[in-house]
Amino acid sequence: MNDMDHPEVVVIGGGPAGSTVSTLLAQQGVRVRLFERERFPRFHIGESLIPETYWVLERLDMLPKMRKSRFQKKYSVQFVNGDGRLSAPFSFWDNRPHECSQTWQVVRSEFDQMMLDNAREHGVDVHEGVRVVDVLWDGNRAAGVAIRSSNGGDREIRAKVVVDASGQNGLLQNKLRLRVWDPVLNKGAIWTYFEGAHRDTGRDEGATMVLQTADRTGWFWYIPQHDNMVSVGVVKPYDALFKGRGPFAQTFEDEVERCPAVKQRVSCGRRVTGSFATKDYSYRSTQVAGDGWVLIGDAFAFLDPLYSSGVLLALRSGEMAADAIVDGLAKGDTSAAQLGRWGPLFNRGVDRMRRLVCEYYDGFSFGNFVRRYPHLQGTVTDLLIGDLFTDRVDSVWQPMESLYPPGKAPIPPWFAGTPADQAADKLTELVLPEGRRP
């Protein structure tokens, strides 16, 4: 009987988090079976990579494929305030002259296919069109999964570790009631795609642009892609974007009309798709792991996409989880403590990116900050490239607070790792700055 009939690890989901953890496990000789309910390629939003993905892509042997790809190269990010004033580009290369400072704007259907194919090439047993309908348990320990194939056949697969990379569906997060919504970051998004819209030239052709809306309650993303395409989307508080408004396409057009900087850029292009919409409510699980199971990617947490951190957090959580699983299998320890040992470090990184997101929504100006604290421009750029897992970058927070108007409180910290039965109490204890509301 083939060894793959008895996998050591089962991975639920074939997106970037699932393909990362499974590839890194297979590289270490672990028998991995991955189940993906859809058949790739499939559409997915979240197209902009940030430079710190480089190091995980290197471990995955993905860099040669990325270099040969048609994806638009990205060297910087630029901000436009509500008055249309542009910041200087935050150049990743100028801050860190290394190959890692050039990243890519990807089409997720193509990128995710490449990642899943790469997992296969490394020996992962990948099954598409197979839905995981439940997790099997031995007492309080995860012991495998129950699956249903596209033809309706049901099976049970036993494993020592179950990795939930099921995305925002959050199989285990929902089953175990671990999800807690962020009390501040409750946004929505509407987006579409243009062909022939304005692109900068030279090194900044592939720059991500973040353009603040005129009313300063939201922002547009502007992401150049290959084949002369540009992804353009608006993010605002959920009620402001959807409550009492018309069809998504009309709402999008209305928001473009109110943002001259975006209107000017798209005026030379033509829309080539319909409009898409989603809620971008940020959330996090109260646990990263339990006995025999672990959560990664969006199955653990989703953070507002302002700084394009989604794929990085998927890759890094998959990487950290893989290292903990390999070590645990070698020691015969698949306890919650072992499988989730990376959780505190990862949560601190998410907290840093969340803080930067909240500061932006609260009126933070990159231009004003850099003019006042030029020596910290590099540290802010480090945060923007995704260098989130080091205490060194915390040097920016106190100077940011020094620019607050009188009486404004610091951004309240979100919590992580709190037992589920304390989650509701923790929410009510949060003291939000004046003008904010959950």
C-alpha positions as CSV (number, residue, x, y, z in Angstrom):
1,M,0.0,0.0,0.0
2,N,1.3,3.5,-0.9
3,D,2.6,5.6,2.0
4,M,0.3,8.4,0.8
5,D,-2.6,6.2,1.9
6,H,-1.5,7.0,5.4
7,P,-0.6,10.7,5.4
8,E,1.0,12.2,8.5
9,V,-0.5,15.6,7.8
10,V,-3.8,16.6,6.1
11,V,-4.1,20.2,4.8
12,I,-7.5,21.7,4.1
13,G,-7.3,24.2,1.3
14,G,-4.9,24.8,-1.6
15,G,-4.5,28.6,-1.5
16,P,-1.1,30.3,-0.7
17,A,-1.2,29.2,3.0
18,G,-2.1,25.6,2.2
19,S,0.4,25.2,-0.6
20,T,3.1,26.8,1.5
21,V,2.7,24.6,4.6
22,S,2.3,21.4,2.5
23,T,5.4,22.2,0.3
24,L,7.7,22.9,3.3
25,L,6.5,19.7,5.0
26,A,7.1,17.6,1.9
27,Q,10.6,19.1,1.6
28,Q,11.3,17.5,5.0
29,G,10.0,14.1,4.0
30,V,6.6,14.5,5.7
31,R,3.7,12.7,4.0
32,V,1.1,15.4,3.2
33,R,-2.3,15.1,1.6
34,L,-4.0,18.4,0.5
35,F,-7.7,18.7,-0.3
36,E,-9.0,21.7,-2.2
37,R,-12.7,21.9,-2.8
38,E,-12.4,23.9,-6.0
39,R,-10.6,23.2,-9.2
40,F,-7.8,25.6,-10.1
41,P,-7.4,28.1,-11.7
42,R,-10.0,30.0,-9.7
43,F,-10.6,33.7,-9.3
44,H,-9.3,35.4,-6.1
45,I,-8.8,39.0,-5.0
46,G,-5.6,40.1,-3.3
47,E,-3.1,40.7,-6.1
48,S,-0.3,42.8,-4.7
49,L,2.7,41.0,-3.0
50,I,5.0,42.8,-0.6
51,P,8.8,42.3,-0.5
52,E,9.0,40.1,2.6
53,T,7.2,37.3,0.7
54,Y,10.6,36.8,-1.0
55,W,12.1,34.8,1.8
56,V,9.3,32.2,1.9
57,L,9.1,32.0,-1.9
58,E,12.9,31.3,-1.8
59,R,12.3,28.3,0.6
60,L,9.5,27.1,-1.6
61,D,11.8,27.1,-4.7
62,M,9.3,29.5,-6.3
63,L,11.6,32.3,-7.2
64,P,12.8,30.9,-10.5
65,K,9.1,30.5,-11.5
66,M,8.3,34.1,-10.4
67,R,11.3,35.5,-12.3
68,K,10.1,33.8,-15.5
69,S,6.5,34.8,-15.1
70,R,4.7,37.6,-16.8
71,F,3.7,39.3,-13.6
72,Q,4.2,43.0,-13.3
73,K,7.3,43.9,-11.3
74,K,6.7,46.1,-8.2
75,Y,9.4,48.3,-6.6
76,S,7.4,50.8,-4.5
77,V,4.2,52.0,-3.0
78,Q,2.8,55.6,-3.2
79,F,0.1,57.4,-1.2
80,V,-2.3,60.1,-2.4
81,N,-4.2,62.1,0.2
82,G,-7.8,63.3,0.0
83,D,-6.7,66.6,-1.6
84,G,-4.9,64.7,-4.4
85,R,-1.4,65.4,-3.0
86,L,1.1,62.6,-3.8
87,S,3.6,61.4,-1.3
88,A,7.1,60.6,-2.6
89,P,7.2,56.9,-3.5
90,F,8.3,54.6,-0.8
91,S,11.0,52.7,-2.7
92,F,11.8,49.3,-1.4
93,W,15.1,49.1,-3.2
94,D,16.4,52.5,-1.9
95,N,15.6,51.2,1.6
96,R,17.1,47.8,1.2
97,P,19.2,47.3,-1.9
98,H,18.7,43.5,-2.4
99,E,16.8,41.4,-4.8
100,C,14.1,40.9,-2.2
101,S,13.1,44.6,-2.7
102,Q,11.6,43.8,-6.1
103,T,8.3,42.0,-5.8
104,W,5.3,41.4,-8.1
105,Q,1.7,42.4,-8.8
106,V,0.1,39.0,-9.5
107,V,-3.1,37.7,-11.0
108,R,-4.2,35.4,-8.2
109,S,-5.7,32.7,-10.4
110,E,-2.3,32.3,-12.1
111,F,-0.2,32.7,-8.9
112,D,-2.2,30.3,-6.8
113,Q,-2.1,27.7,-9.6
114,M,1.7,28.1,-9.7
115,M,1.9,27.6,-6.0
116,L,-0.3,24.5,-6.0
117,D,1.6,23.0,-8.9
118,N,4.8,23.7,-7.0
119,A,3.5,21.7,-4.1
120,R,2.8,18.8,-6.4
121,E,6.3,19.0,-7.8
122,H,7.6,18.7,-4.2
123,G,5.7,15.5,-3.5
124,V,2.4,16.8,-2.0
125,D,-0.6,14.5,-2.7
126,V,-3.0,17.2,-4.0
127,H,-6.7,16.5,-4.6
128,E,-8.8,19.2,-6.2
129,G,-12.6,19.1,-6.3
130,V,-12.7,17.4,-2.9
131,R,-14.5,19.1,0.0
132,V,-13.6,18.5,3.7
133,V,-16.9,18.3,5.4
134,D,-15.7,17.7,8.9
135,V,-12.7,17.1,11.2
136,L,-12.4,13.7,12.9
137,W,-11.7,13.7,16.7
138,D,-10.3,11.3,19.2
139,G,-11.6,13.0,22.4
140,N,-10.3,16.6,22.1
141,R,-7.6,15.7,19.6
142,A,-8.0,16.2,15.8
143,A,-7.4,12.8,14.2
144,G,-8.2,13.4,10.5
145,V,-10.9,14.6,8.2
146,A,-14.1,13.4,6.5
147,I,-14.1,14.3,2.8
148,R,-16.7,14.3,0.0
149,S,-15.5,14.2,-3.7
150,S,-17.2,15.9,-6.6
151,N,-19.0,12.6,-7.5
152,G,-20.5,12.5,-4.0
153,G,-18.3,9.8,-2.5
154,D,-17.5,10.1,1.2
155,R,-14.3,8.9,3.0
156,E,-12.4,9.4,6.2
157,I,-8.7,10.1,6.2
158,R,-6.7,9.7,9.4
159,A,-3.7,11.9,10.1
160,K,-1.5,13.0,13.0
161,V,-2.0,16.7,12.3
162,V,-4.8,18.6,10.5
163,V,-3.9,22.0,9.1
164,D,-6.9,24.2,8.4
165,A,-6.0,26.5,5.5
166,S,-9.6,26.8,4.3
167,G,-9.6,30.6,4.0
168,Q,-12.3,32.8,5.3
169,N,-14.7,29.8,5.4
170,G,-12.7,28.9,8.5
171,L,-13.9,25.3,9.0
172,L,-12.4,24.8,12.5
173,Q,-12.7,28.5,13.4
174,N,-16.5,28.3,12.9
175,K,-16.9,24.8,14.3
176,L,-15.0,25.7,17.5
177,R,-16.4,29.2,17.7
178,L,-13.0,30.8,17.8
179,R,-13.6,33.8,15.5
180,V,-13.8,37.3,17.0
181,W,-14.4,40.3,14.9
182,D,-12.2,43.3,15.1
183,P,-14.1,46.1,16.8
184,V,-12.7,48.9,14.5
185,L,-11.9,47.5,11.1
186,N,-15.3,46.7,9.7
187,K,-15.0,47.7,6.0
188,G,-16.4,46.7,2.6
189,A,-14.8,46.8,-0.9
190,I,-16.1,47.1,-4.5
191,W,-13.6,46.6,-7.3
192,T,-13.3,46.1,-11.0
193,Y,-10.6,45.8,-13.8
194,F,-9.6,48.3,-16.4
195,E,-7.6,47.8,-19.6
196,G,-5.4,50.7,-20.8
197,A,-5.7,52.8,-17.7
198,H,-2.9,55.1,-16.8
199,R,0.4,53.6,-15.8
200,D,3.5,55.4,-14.5
201,T,6.7,54.7,-16.4
202,G,10.1,53.2,-15.5
203,R,10.6,51.7,-12.1
204,D,7.3,53.0,-10.8
205,E,5.2,51.4,-13.5
206,G,4.2,48.6,-11.2
207,A,3.8,50.7,-8.0
208,T,0.8,50.1,-5.8
209,M,-1.1,53.3,-5.2
210,V,-3.2,54.0,-2.2
211,L,-5.5,57.0,-2.9
212,Q,-7.5,58.4,-0.1
213,T,-11.2,59.3,-0.8
214,A,-12.1,63.0,-0.7
215,D,-14.2,62.5,2.5
216,R,-11.2,60.7,4.1
217,T,-13.3,57.8,5.2
218,G,-11.8,55.3,2.8
219,W,-9.3,54.7,0.1
220,F,-8.8,53.3,-3.4
221,W,-6.3,50.7,-4.4
222,Y,-4.7,51.0,-7.9
223,I,-2.7,47.9,-8.9
224,P,-1.1,47.7,-12.4
225,Q,-1.0,44.1,-13.7
226,H,0.4,42.4,-16.8
227,D,-1.5,42.4,-20.1
228,N,-2.1,46.2,-19.7
229,M,-4.7,45.6,-16.9
230,V,-5.2,47.5,-13.7
231,S,-7.1,46.4,-10.6
232,V,-9.0,49.3,-9.0
233,G,-11.1,49.0,-5.9
234,V,-12.6,51.2,-3.2
235,V,-12.7,50.4,0.5
236,K,-14.9,52.2,3.0
237,P,-16.9,51.5,6.2
238,Y,-19.3,48.8,5.3
239,D,-22.5,50.8,6.0
240,A,-21.2,53.8,4.0
241,L,-20.4,51.6,1.0
242,F,-23.5,49.4,0.9
243,K,-26.3,50.7,3.1
244,G,-29.0,52.5,1.1
245,R,-26.9,52.5,-2.0
246,G,-27.6,51.2,-5.5
247,P,-26.0,48.4,-7.6
248,F,-22.3,47.8,-7.0
249,A,-21.3,49.2,-10.4
250,Q,-23.1,52.5,-9.8
251,T,-21.7,52.9,-6.3
252,F,-18.2,52.3,-7.7
253,E,-18.7,54.9,-10.3
254,D,-20.1,57.4,-7.8
255,E,-17.0,56.9,-5.6
256,V,-14.7,57.4,-8.6
257,E,-16.4,60.6,-9.5
258,R,-15.7,61.9,-5.9
259,C,-12.0,61.0,-6.2
260,P,-10.4,63.1,-9.0
261,A,-7.0,61.3,-8.8
262,V,-8.6,58.0,-9.5
263,K,-11.0,59.4,-12.2
264,Q,-8.1,60.9,-14.0
265,R,-6.1,57.6,-14.0
266,V,-9.0,55.4,-15.3
267,S,-10.3,57.9,-17.8
268,C,-8.0,56.7,-20.6
269,G,-8.9,53.0,-20.0
270,R,-12.0,50.9,-20.3
271,R,-13.7,48.6,-17.9
272,V,-13.4,45.0,-19.0
273,T,-15.2,43.2,-16.1
274,G,-18.2,43.7,-14.0
275,S,-18.0,44.9,-10.4
276,F,-17.1,42.6,-7.5
277,A,-17.9,43.3,-3.8
278,T,-16.9,41.8,-0.5
279,K,-17.0,42.6,3.2
280,D,-13.5,43.2,4.6
281,Y,-14.4,42.7,8.3
282,S,-11.1,41.9,10.0
283,Y,-11.1,39.0,12.5
284,R,-8.8,36.8,14.4
285,S,-9.1,33.4,16.1
286,T,-8.6,33.2,19.8
287,Q,-6.4,30.1,19.2
288,V,-3.8,29.3,16.6
289,A,-3.7,25.6,17.4
290,G,-5.0,22.8,19.5
291,D,-4.0,19.2,20.0
292,G,-3.5,17.8,16.6
293,W,-4.7,20.9,14.7
294,V,-3.4,24.3,13.6
295,L,-4.9,27.3,11.7
296,I,-3.1,29.3,9.1
297,G,-3.8,32.1,6.6
298,D,-7.3,33.5,6.5
299,A,-8.5,30.4,8.4
300,F,-6.7,32.0,11.4
301,A,-7.0,35.8,10.7
302,F,-8.0,38.3,8.1
303,L,-6.6,41.8,8.2
304,D,-7.8,44.9,6.3
305,P,-6.0,44.8,2.9
306,L,-4.8,48.4,3.0
307,Y,-1.1,47.4,2.9
308,S,-1.4,44.2,0.8
309,S,-0.3,42.0,3.7
310,G,-2.7,39.1,3.0
311,V,-0.4,36.9,0.9
312,L,2.6,37.6,3.2
313,L,0.6,36.6,6.3
314,A,-0.6,33.4,4.5
315,L,3.0,32.5,3.5
316,R,4.5,33.3,6.9
317,S,1.9,31.5,8.9
318,G,2.3,28.5,6.6
319,E,6.0,28.6,7.0
320,M,5.9,29.0,10.8
321,A,3.4,26.2,11.2
322,A,5.4,23.9,9.0
323,D,8.5,24.3,11.1
324,A,6.5,23.6,14.3
325,I,4.9,20.5,12.7
326,V,8.2,19.1,11.5
327,D,9.7,19.5,14.9
328,G,6.7,18.1,16.6
329,L,6.5,15.0,14.5
330,A,10.2,14.3,15.1
331,K,9.6,14.6,18.9
332,G,6.3,12.8,18.8
333,D,4.6,15.9,20.2
334,T,1.6,17.2,18.3
335,S,0.1,19.1,21.3
336,A,-1.4,22.6,21.1
337,A,1.7,24.0,22.7
338,Q,4.0,22.5,20.1
339,L,1.9,23.1,17.0
340,G,1.1,26.7,18.1
341,R,4.4,27.8,19.5
342,W,4.8,30.3,16.7
343,G,1.5,32.0,17.5
344,P,2.7,34.8,19.9
345,L,5.4,36.0,17.4
346,F,2.9,35.8,14.5
347,N,0.3,37.7,16.4
348,R,2.7,40.5,17.3
349,G,3.4,40.9,13.6
350,V,-0.3,41.1,12.8
351,D,-0.7,43.6,15.6
352,R,2.0,45.8,14.0
353,M,0.4,45.8,10.6
354,R,-3.1,46.4,12.2
355,R,-1.7,49.4,14.1
356,L,-0.4,50.9,10.8
357,V,-3.8,50.3,9.2
358,C,-5.7,51.9,12.1
359,E,-3.3,54.9,12.1
360,Y,-4.1,55.5,8.4
361,Y,-7.8,55.4,8.9
362,D,-7.4,57.7,11.9
363,G,-5.7,60.4,9.7
364,F,-2.0,59.5,9.7
365,S,-0.1,61.2,7.0
366,F,3.1,59.5,5.7
367,G,4.3,62.8,4.2
368,N,3.9,64.8,7.4
369,F,5.5,62.0,9.5
370,V,8.6,61.7,7.2
371,R,9.1,65.4,7.1
372,R,9.0,65.5,11.0
373,Y,11.0,62.3,11.5
374,P,13.1,61.8,8.4
375,H,15.3,59.3,10.2
376,L,12.3,57.0,10.6
377,Q,11.4,56.8,6.9
378,G,13.4,53.6,6.6
379,T,11.6,52.0,9.5
380,V,8.2,52.9,8.1
381,T,9.3,51.4,4.8
382,D,10.3,48.3,6.7
383,L,6.7,48.0,8.0
384,L,5.3,48.5,4.5
385,I,7.5,45.8,3.0
386,G,6.3,43.4,5.7
387,D,9.2,43.3,8.1
388,L,6.7,42.8,11.0
389,F,8.3,40.2,13.2
390,T,11.0,42.2,14.9
391,D,10.7,44.6,17.9
392,R,13.0,47.0,16.1
393,V,10.1,48.5,14.1
394,D,8.3,49.5,17.2
395,S,10.4,52.7,17.4
396,V,7.8,54.4,15.1
397,W,4.8,54.3,17.4
398,Q,5.7,56.9,20.0
399,P,6.7,59.5,17.3
400,M,3.4,58.8,15.5
401,E,1.5,59.5,18.8
402,S,3.4,62.8,19.2
403,L,1.6,64.1,16.1
404,Y,-1.8,63.3,17.4
405,P,-4.2,66.2,18.0
406,P,-4.7,67.1,21.7
407,G,-6.9,64.6,23.5
408,K,-6.6,61.8,21.0
409,A,-5.9,58.4,22.6
410,P,-3.5,55.9,21.1
411,I,-5.0,53.2,18.9
412,P,-6.3,50.4,21.2
413,P,-4.5,47.1,20.8
414,W,-6.4,44.2,19.5
415,F,-6.1,41.0,21.5
416,A,-5.0,37.5,20.5
417,G,-4.6,34.3,22.3
418,T,-7.4,35.0,24.8
419,P,-9.5,31.9,25.7
420,A,-12.7,31.9,23.7
421,D,-14.9,32.2,26.8
422,Q,-13.2,35.6,27.6
423,A,-13.6,37.0,24.1
424,A,-16.9,38.8,24.6
425,D,-15.6,40.4,27.9
426,K,-12.4,41.5,26.2
427,L,-14.4,43.2,23.5
428,T,-16.4,45.2,26.0
429,E,-13.3,46.2,27.8
430,L,-11.8,47.9,24.8
431,V,-11.8,51.7,25.2
432,L,-12.0,53.2,21.7
433,P,-10.8,56.7,20.8
434,E,-13.4,59.4,20.4
435,G,-15.0,59.3,16.9
436,R,-14.5,55.5,16.5
437,R,-17.2,53.0,16.7
438,P,-17.2,49.2,16.4
